[in-house]
């Protein structure tokens, strides 16, 4: 186990290196000059060049890349161009809203999708199965921002029972924290519940057709132990994989939802950095998202042994 864990962690280094190269090239070759943006439209050419020298933008691209990789090796993601704050501090400051939204969204998706997928698999080909699949298709078809605006109109503007936008830190109380997150989490959770429900249904149908399930039925075992103790546990590996992929996608892709609900998370930080040509922040956020995805996949891989003891590392 430990040898496998070390190998997997070491394998993340070339992955992150490739991501770093691609991100650095895309960001630095993009049109726009952060130095000109900092000094303003009325600045003189001499002022722009002075700022470029201070930021190191006058150096050749390979030299800038070597310096950047050297800083990364020391755990330094650089400083923001606009406010000179460390990029890592900016990311950590925005991490709680994004992590809270991702965790709550995936919990809602699991609570909705797993029972629906099991119900559809147990009643495969019947009206219940078709109803669940219609729900999954509709949930996956509607854009997240549209669902968010509909929820906002109904629960915030019409019934006035939940806040319209914003975020309250967990340190200020569980109630206000949950009140601000419930609408965006439901909007995101519905989308991922569609994917998870379909995966649960397909894997459960496959497992329910196995010989040991038919034997359990023939012995008169009750429906609940058959579904949850035998079938679901043996179908858990692909389901857990889907949950991990969804959670990794939520960590790095909640930009639209955070913008709709004005949540000051990593997604909004990314948009602000892109619009302001803040290259170090963009690079740091993308690298952080890539690292989070790799770590989530590692945790999911290690969890397989819990669901299937035949798997050994």
C-alpha positions as CSV (number, residue, x, y, z in Angstrom):
1,X,0.0,0.0,0.0
2,X,2.7,2.5,1.0
3,X,4.8,1.7,-2.0
4,X,1.8,2.2,-4.3
5,X,1.0,5.5,-2.5
6,X,4.6,6.8,-3.0
7,X,4.6,5.8,-6.6
8,X,1.3,7.5,-7.3
9,X,2.4,10.7,-5.6
10,X,5.7,10.7,-7.6
11,X,3.7,10.1,-10.7
12,X,1.8,13.4,-10.1
13,X,5.1,15.4,-10.6
14,X,5.3,14.9,-14.4
15,X,1.6,15.5,-14.7
16,X,1.8,18.8,-12.9
17,X,4.9,19.7,-14.9
18,X,3.1,19.2,-18.2
19,X,0.2,21.2,-16.9
20,X,2.6,24.0,-15.8
21,X,4.2,24.2,-19.2
22,X,0.9,24.3,-21.0
23,X,-0.6,26.9,-18.6
24,X,2.5,29.1,-18.7
25,X,2.6,29.1,-22.5
26,X,-1.2,29.8,-22.9
27,X,-1.2,32.6,-20.4
28,X,2.0,34.3,-21.5
29,X,1.2,34.1,-25.2
30,X,-2.3,35.4,-24.7
31,X,-2.9,38.9,-26.1
32,X,-2.8,41.8,-23.6
33,X,-0.1,43.5,-21.5
34,X,-0.5,43.4,-17.7
35,X,2.0,46.3,-17.4
36,X,-0.1,48.5,-19.6
37,X,-3.2,47.5,-17.6
38,X,-1.5,48.5,-14.3
39,X,-0.3,51.9,-15.3
40,X,-3.5,52.9,-17.1
41,X,-4.5,54.2,-20.5
42,X,-2.8,57.6,-20.1
43,X,0.6,56.2,-19.2
44,X,3.7,56.9,-21.2
45,X,5.7,54.3,-22.9
46,X,8.6,54.8,-20.4
47,X,6.2,54.0,-17.5
48,X,5.0,50.9,-19.2
49,X,8.6,49.7,-19.8
50,X,9.5,50.4,-16.2
51,X,6.7,48.3,-14.9
52,X,7.5,45.5,-17.4
53,X,11.1,45.5,-16.0
54,X,9.8,45.4,-12.5
55,X,7.6,42.4,-13.2
56,X,10.2,40.6,-15.3
57,X,8.1,40.7,-18.5
58,X,11.0,42.1,-20.5
59,X,12.9,38.9,-20.2
60,X,12.7,36.1,-22.8
61,X,10.0,33.5,-22.4
62,X,12.3,30.6,-21.6
63,X,14.1,32.6,-18.9
64,X,10.7,33.6,-17.3
65,X,9.7,30.0,-17.4
66,X,12.8,28.8,-15.7
67,X,12.4,31.4,-12.9
68,X,8.8,30.4,-12.5
69,X,9.5,26.7,-12.2
70,X,12.3,27.5,-9.7
71,X,9.8,29.4,-7.6
72,X,7.3,26.5,-7.9
73,X,10.0,24.0,-6.6
74,X,10.2,26.2,-3.5
75,X,6.5,26.2,-3.0
76,X,6.1,29.8,-4.3
77,X,3.3,30.4,-6.7
78,X,4.5,34.0,-7.2
79,X,2.8,37.3,-6.3
80,X,-0.3,38.9,-7.9
81,X,0.5,41.5,-10.4
82,X,-2.3,43.9,-9.2
83,X,-1.9,43.9,-5.5
84,X,1.5,42.1,-4.9
85,X,0.0,39.6,-2.5
86,X,1.2,36.0,-2.7
87,X,-0.9,33.9,-5.0
88,X,-1.1,31.0,-2.5
89,X,-2.7,33.4,0.0
90,X,-5.3,34.5,-2.5
91,X,-6.2,31.0,-3.3
92,X,-6.4,29.9,0.3
93,X,-8.5,32.9,1.1
94,X,-11.1,31.9,-1.5
95,X,-10.8,28.1,-0.9
96,X,-13.5,27.8,1.8
97,X,-16.4,29.0,-0.3
98,X,-15.4,26.7,-3.2
99,X,-14.8,23.7,-1.1
100,X,-18.0,24.2,0.8
101,X,-20.0,24.5,-2.4
102,X,-18.3,21.4,-3.9
103,X,-18.8,19.2,-0.8
104,X,-22.4,20.2,-0.3
105,X,-23.2,19.8,-4.0
106,X,-21.8,16.3,-4.2
107,X,-23.6,15.3,-1.0
108,X,-26.9,16.5,-2.6
109,X,-26.1,14.6,-5.8
110,X,-25.4,11.4,-3.9
111,X,-28.5,11.7,-1.7
112,X,-30.7,12.2,-4.8
113,X,-28.9,9.9,-7.4
114,X,-28.0,6.8,-5.5
115,X,-31.6,5.9,-4.3
116,X,-33.0,6.9,-7.7
117,X,-30.5,4.7,-9.6
118,X,-31.1,1.7,-7.3
119,X,-34.9,2.2,-7.7
120,X,-34.6,2.4,-11.5
121,X,-32.4,-0.7,-11.6
122,X,-34.7,-2.8,-9.4
123,X,-37.6,-1.8,-11.7
124,X,-35.7,-1.9,-15.0
125,X,-38.0,-1.5,-18.0
126,X,-41.0,-0.3,-15.9
127,X,-42.6,3.1,-15.5
128,X,-40.4,4.0,-12.5
129,X,-37.3,3.3,-14.5
130,X,-38.4,5.5,-17.4
131,X,-39.4,8.3,-15.0
132,X,-36.0,8.3,-13.4
133,X,-34.3,8.4,-16.8
134,X,-36.5,11.3,-17.9
135,X,-35.5,13.1,-14.7
136,X,-31.8,12.4,-15.4
137,X,-32.0,13.6,-19.0
138,X,-33.9,16.8,-18.0
139,X,-31.5,17.5,-15.1
140,X,-28.4,17.1,-17.3
141,X,-30.0,19.1,-20.2
142,X,-30.7,22.4,-18.3
143,X,-27.7,24.7,-17.9
144,X,-26.6,25.3,-14.3
145,X,-27.1,29.1,-14.5
146,X,-30.7,28.6,-15.7
147,X,-31.5,26.3,-12.8
148,X,-29.8,28.7,-10.5
149,X,-31.8,31.7,-11.7
150,X,-35.1,29.7,-11.4
151,X,-34.2,28.6,-7.8
152,X,-33.3,32.1,-7.0
153,X,-36.5,33.5,-8.3
154,X,-38.7,31.0,-6.5
155,X,-37.0,30.7,-3.1
156,X,-35.4,34.2,-2.8
157,X,-37.6,36.6,-4.7
158,X,-41.0,35.0,-4.6
159,X,-41.1,33.1,-1.3
160,X,-38.2,35.2,0.3
161,X,-37.0,32.3,2.5
162,X,-33.4,32.2,1.3
163,X,-30.7,34.8,0.5
164,X,-30.4,35.8,-3.1
165,X,-26.6,35.9,-3.3
166,X,-23.4,36.0,-1.2
167,X,-21.6,33.8,1.2
168,X,-21.4,33.5,5.0
169,X,-18.3,31.8,6.4
170,X,-18.9,28.7,8.5
171,X,-17.3,30.4,11.5
172,X,-20.3,32.7,11.7
173,X,-22.7,29.9,12.2
174,X,-24.0,26.8,10.5
175,X,-27.4,28.3,9.7
176,X,-26.3,31.4,7.7
177,X,-23.6,29.3,6.0
178,X,-26.1,26.7,4.8
179,X,-28.7,29.3,3.9
180,X,-26.3,30.9,1.4
181,X,-25.1,27.7,-0.1
182,X,-28.3,25.6,-0.4
183,X,-29.5,27.1,-3.7
184,X,-26.2,27.0,-5.6
185,X,-25.5,23.5,-4.2
186,X,-28.9,22.2,-5.4
187,X,-28.3,23.8,-8.8
188,X,-25.0,22.0,-9.1
189,X,-26.2,18.8,-7.4
190,X,-29.0,18.3,-9.8
191,X,-26.7,18.3,-12.8
192,X,-24.3,15.8,-11.3
193,X,-27.1,13.7,-9.9
194,X,-28.2,13.0,-13.4
195,X,-24.8,11.5,-14.3
196,X,-24.5,9.6,-11.1
197,X,-28.1,8.2,-11.3
198,X,-27.4,6.8,-14.8
199,X,-24.1,5.3,-13.7
200,X,-25.8,3.7,-10.6
201,X,-28.6,2.3,-12.6
202,X,-26.4,0.7,-15.3
203,X,-24.0,-0.8,-12.8
204,X,-26.7,-2.1,-10.5
205,X,-28.6,-3.7,-13.4
206,X,-25.4,-5.5,-14.3
207,X,-24.8,-6.7,-10.7
208,X,-28.5,-7.7,-10.2
209,X,-28.1,-10.2,-13.1
210,X,-25.3,-12.0,-11.4
211,X,-25.7,-15.6,-10.2
212,X,-25.2,-14.8,-6.5
213,X,-28.0,-12.3,-6.6
214,X,-30.4,-14.8,-8.1
215,X,-29.2,-17.3,-5.4
216,X,-30.0,-14.7,-2.7
217,X,-33.5,-14.2,-4.2
218,X,-34.1,-18.0,-4.4
219,X,-33.2,-18.3,-0.6
220,X,-35.9,-15.8,0.2
221,X,-33.5,-13.0,1.3
222,X,-35.3,-9.6,1.7
223,X,-35.1,-6.9,-0.9
224,X,-33.2,-4.4,1.2
225,X,-30.2,-6.7,2.1
226,X,-30.0,-7.8,-1.6
227,X,-29.9,-4.2,-2.9
228,X,-27.7,-2.6,-0.3
229,X,-25.6,-5.3,1.3
230,X,-24.8,-7.4,-1.8
231,X,-25.6,-5.5,-5.0
232,X,-24.7,-1.9,-4.2
233,X,-21.4,-2.8,-2.5
234,X,-20.3,-4.9,-5.5
235,X,-21.4,-2.0,-7.9
236,X,-19.7,0.6,-5.8
237,X,-16.3,0.9,-7.6
238,X,-17.6,2.6,-10.8
239,X,-20.1,4.7,-8.7
240,X,-17.3,5.9,-6.5
241,X,-15.2,6.7,-9.5
242,X,-18.0,8.8,-10.9
243,X,-18.3,10.6,-7.6
244,X,-14.6,11.3,-7.6
245,X,-14.6,12.7,-11.1
246,X,-17.6,14.9,-10.3
247,X,-16.0,16.2,-7.1
248,X,-12.8,17.0,-9.0
249,X,-14.8,18.8,-11.7
250,X,-16.6,20.8,-9.0
251,X,-13.4,21.9,-7.4
252,X,-12.1,23.3,-10.7
253,X,-15.3,24.2,-12.5
254,X,-17.7,26.2,-10.3
255,X,-17.0,29.5,-12.1
256,X,-20.5,30.0,-13.5
257,X,-22.3,29.1,-10.3
258,X,-20.1,31.3,-8.2
259,X,-20.7,34.2,-10.6
260,X,-24.5,33.7,-10.6
261,X,-24.7,33.6,-6.8
262,X,-21.9,36.1,-6.1
263,X,-19.9,33.6,-4.1
264,X,-16.3,34.8,-3.5
265,X,-14.6,31.5,-4.3
266,X,-11.7,30.3,-6.5
267,X,-13.9,30.4,-9.6
268,X,-14.6,34.1,-9.3
269,X,-10.9,34.7,-8.5
270,X,-10.1,33.0,-11.8
271,X,-12.4,35.2,-13.7
272,X,-11.1,38.4,-12.1
273,X,-7.5,37.3,-12.8
274,X,-8.2,36.5,-16.5
275,X,-10.0,39.8,-17.0
276,X,-7.2,41.8,-15.4
277,X,-4.4,39.9,-17.1
278,X,-3.0,38.8,-13.7
279,X,-0.9,36.0,-15.0
280,X,0.6,34.6,-11.8
281,X,-2.9,34.2,-10.3
282,X,-4.3,32.4,-13.4
283,X,-1.3,30.0,-13.4
284,X,-1.6,29.4,-9.7
285,X,-5.3,28.7,-9.8
286,X,-5.0,26.2,-12.7
287,X,-2.1,24.4,-11.0
288,X,-4.1,24.2,-7.8
289,X,-7.1,22.8,-9.7
290,X,-4.8,20.2,-11.4
291,X,-3.3,19.2,-8.1
292,X,-6.7,18.9,-6.5
293,X,-7.9,16.6,-9.3
294,X,-4.8,14.4,-9.0
295,X,-5.3,14.1,-5.2
296,X,-9.0,13.3,-5.5
297,X,-8.2,10.6,-8.0
298,X,-5.6,9.2,-5.7
299,X,-8.1,9.0,-2.8
300,X,-10.6,7.3,-5.0
301,X,-8.1,4.7,-6.1
302,X,-7.2,3.9,-2.5
303,X,-10.8,3.6,-1.5
304,X,-11.4,0.7,-3.9
305,X,-9.9,-1.7,-1.4
306,X,-12.7,-0.9,1.0
307,X,-15.4,-1.7,-1.5
308,X,-13.7,-4.7,-3.2
309,X,-11.2,-6.6,-0.9
310,X,-10.0,-8.5,-3.9
311,X,-8.1,-5.3,-5.0
312,X,-4.6,-5.2,-3.6
313,X,-1.9,-2.5,-4.1
